Amino acid sequence: MNYRFLDLLHVLCVCDDVAIPNNQTYIVERWMLCEQKGIFATARGQDINRQPNILYISTDGNKTWLALHEFVDERHPQYDKDKHDFLLHQLDLYIALCKGRNDFAINIITKEMRFMTWEETFLALRSDILPDAIRAKYCDITTMYVRLRVPRCAWEEVLSEFLPLSECIRIDPSEKAIYAVEDYTILVVGTITFCSTLKIK
């Protein structure tokens, strides 16, 4: 798989770290809603009749699925470096499509088309069988969703979509961390606390 066209789409979405909303929306409409070609799908096992609480990936339009931790494992017999690189660049493109408070892109990716749901991202963060580099990528995506969906203090809306966690997750490649104490979820990026002390029902 050639990921270069993903890089081109990425450049069209963001210039000098500034989002270009018209381009973002056009790419989402044409690539994700109309053509739906060249997109790797991911899903939780329980959503596709596979092992629960394991992330899976499909590179052939949902015809076959492989556990994500095996997909990115260089020792696995089905490992394909080109596909691995494609996935990483696709995740980067998701971030670029959502940058700058693009609620349309976020809604298409996480809800309407379910290319990457909140449940998937938090399952990835909690997984101890995924490489740190992959978990860090999902952490970047999650914090981007939070920054875009929560302009200031609307924590309740975010927490309604967060999953209750049972441990503190710290990912070495970044300074990001997610903490959980009983039924409370706190997302921390650097020194900024996005969510705190609001109980999940």
N, C-alpha and C positions, 0 to 999 in steps of 0.2 A: 504494500500500500504506500502510495506517495503522499506524504503529509504536506507537501509544499503549497498545495492550494489552500490548505487550512491557514498557513502562514499568511497567504495573500488576503484571505478574508479577515484575518486578525488585523492586518495593517489598515484595511478599509474601515474597521470599526473604531480604531483608536489612533490618534495622531498626537505625538508629544504628550502622551498620558492624558489626553482629553478625548472623551467619547464623542462619536459622530452619530447622533440618534437616528437620522434618516437612513444611514447606511446599515446600522444595526438592525433596524426594523425590516428593511428590505431583505437583508440576508436571512433573517429568521423566517420571513414570509416565503421566500423563494426556496431556500435550502431545507428548512425544517418542516414547513407546511405543504409546499407544493411538490418538490422533487423527492425529498426524503431519501436521497442516495448518498452513500459514503458516510453514513453515520453509524458508529458503533453503539449498540444498545447495551444498557446495564440494567440489572434488576435484582431484587432480593429473591432468594430461593423460594420463599413462601408465596411469592407472586407468580411464579412460573412452574409450580409443582416440582421444585427441587428441594434440596436440604435447606431448612429454615436458617435465617440469620447468617447466610453466606452470600456474598455478592457474586453475581455471574455476569458474563459479557458475551454478546453475540456480534459477530462480524459479518453475518450473512443474512441480515433481515429477519432475525429472530427464528431462523430455522434450526440452528444448533446453538447450544450454550456451553460455556466452559467456565469453571470457577475462576474468579478474577485473580486469586492468589496463585493459581496454576498458570494462568495466562501470562503473568509478569515474571514467572520463575524461569530463569535461564536454564535450569537443569531439567525442566519439564520437556518430554518428547515433542509436544506440540508448540513449543515456544517459537515465536517468530519476532525477531527484533524489529522488523519494519512495522508490524502491527502494534508492537509495544510502543514504538515511537509515535505512531499515528494516534494512539490513545492519549498519550501525554499532550500532544499538540491539540487534540480535540478538547481536552479539559481546559487548556489555555484559551482556546477560542470561546468556550462557554463564559469564561471570566470576561473576555473582551466584549462579548455580546451584551452582557448585563451591566457593564460599567456605566457609571453616570446616571444611576436611578432609572434604568430602562425596565419599568415594570412589565411592559409587554413581553420582552424577552424572558424575564424571570418566570412569568406566568406560563408561557409556552413550554419552557424547559422543565419546570418543576411540577406543573399541574395538568395543563391541557394535553400535551403530548407525552409527558412523563419520561423525558429523556434522562433526567436525573432528579429524583425526588428528594425531599428533605430526609425521608427515612433512609434512603440509600447513602446519603452523605454522612449521616451520623453513624450508620452501621459501619461505614469505612473507617471513621475515626475511632470507633471502639474496637475494631478488629486487630487482634494481635498476630494474625497470620499474613497480613499485608505488609509489604516493605515500608519503612519509614518515609521514603521518598513519595510513595503513592498516597500515604495517609496525609502527608504534608500538603500535597496537591489538593486533596479533598478539603483540607482545612482552609486553604486559600479560597476555594470556591465558596465554602460555607460563610466565611467572613465577608466575602463580596456580597452574597445574598443578604446578609444581615445589614451591611452598610447601606445597601440600596433600599431595602424594605423598611428600614427604621431610620428616618431622618434625625430624630432627636430622642424622644423618651417613650415611644410606643412599644414598650417591652411586652405588654400583654399579647399583642398581635403576634409577635415573634414566638413567644413561649408557647402559644397555642399550637405552633407547628413543630416545636422542638420535641425531641424524645427525652424522657427521663433517663439519665445515665446512672451508673452505679459506681463509678470510679473516676479518678482524675486521669485525664489523658494528656500527656505532654509529648510533643513530637520534636525530636532533636533538630531537624533541619530548619526550624523556625522558633520564634519566641511565643508562638500561640499555644494556648492551653484551654482545655475545657474542664471545668470542675463540676462535681455534683455532690450535694450533701442531702441525703434522704430524697425528698421530692423536689428539691430546688436545683435549678440548672443555671450555671454561670458561665458565660463565654467571655474569655479574656484574650485580648490581642495586645501584646506589649503591656502597656500600663492602662489600657482602656478597657473598662468593664462594660460590655454591652447589655448583659442581662443579670439581674440579681434579685434575690429574696422575693420572688413572686412565685407562689406555689402553683405547680401544675396539677390540675384536677383530672 
